[in-house]
């Protein structure tokens, strides 16, 4: 999911459409203005929010005609609608109008519509359906073994031993860092009691590569990094992270819901770091050829930009 998609000719219109969404309820928050300015910045343009002129949906549709660019604009508009917090009906209506004008059927629009009208349960169902759809499309599903192991009913010693052996990798290697990540945070390795299935390791591989922590602020940035490196519908994970760690909509039993953690600059930077990664870690990525490679070298080989505090 790359955010840098708009041409120099399209960018003023895209920024104007985002301002249209931000200003739709008559209140412009610092987060909303930061979002518009950050989108400009990652396109190589420095412009203050106050200098951006609002663009209504019909006009935006005349300028931005590429389907991929249209989809990305609607997704950014969804983020703009959530930047201040739970969307109000006016912001939801502005996003819906933009999606309709651009002919973009994005289920994220439906989720914020439910939130704007107080239907949090339906919003949760909508997002989780989309997440399940992602795993189905990527041939990832929870097996009986995965479930039994995760809830602590079984172990697979041979599988566990393979991952436990990563402790013997040389210091500084990816394998050693991956093993340390699990042990330092008290997570069970694949094959161990309560361990995660191998199909779902991509999130934790991303943590090790990105350097983002497992605290709430780290998790929202990791969700953004994940959104960036996933080539097909990565946006669902950006949406997931914002809803879980900014809007306070609990979507996972593992982490509690949080409010107000959307640091626009950091999150968009995390998306771009993920988008720069040469590999989609969710799509058949094999960690084993990398276990003896120095972590810094692995980051360089995969073109993951350095983390900026």
ABEGO torsion letter per residue (X at the ends): XBABABBAAAAAAAAAAAAAAAAAAGBBBAAAAAAAAAAAAAAGBBBBAAABBBBBAAAAAAABABAAAAAAAAAAAAAAAAAAEBBBAAAAAAAAAAAAAAGBBBAAAAAAAAAAAGBAAAAAAAAAAAAAAAAAAAGBBBBAAAAAAAAGABBBAAAAAAAAAAAABBBGBAAAAAAAAAAAAGBBBBGBBGBBBAAAAAAAAAAAAAGBBABAAAAAAAAAAAAAABABGAAAAAAAAAAAAAAGBBABAABBBBBGABBAAAAAAAAAAAAABABBAABGBBAAAAAABBAAAAAAAAGBBBBBX
